[in-house]
Amino acid sequence: AKMATETREANLPKSDS
């Protein structure tokens, strides 16, 4: 479930911003 989460964040990096 880590890869899926990373992919989701990369698609919509809202937490990073």
Secondary structure as a PSIPRED ss2 file (coil, helix, strand):
# PSIPRED VFORMAT (PSIPRED V4.0)

   1 A C   1.000  0.000  0.000
   2 K H   0.000  1.000  0.000
   3 M H   0.000  1.000  0.000
   4 A H   0.000  1.000  0.000
   5 T H   0.000  1.000  0.000
   6 E H   0.000  1.000  0.000
   7 T H   0.000  1.000  0.000
   8 R H   0.000  1.000  0.000
   9 E H   0.000  1.000  0.000
  10 A H   0.000  1.000  0.000
  11 N H   0.000  1.000  0.000
  12 L C   1.000  0.000  0.000
  13 P C   1.000  0.000  0.000
  14 K C   1.000  0.000  0.000
  15 S C   1.000  0.000  0.000
  16 D C   1.000  0.000  0.000
  17 S C   1.000  0.000  0.000
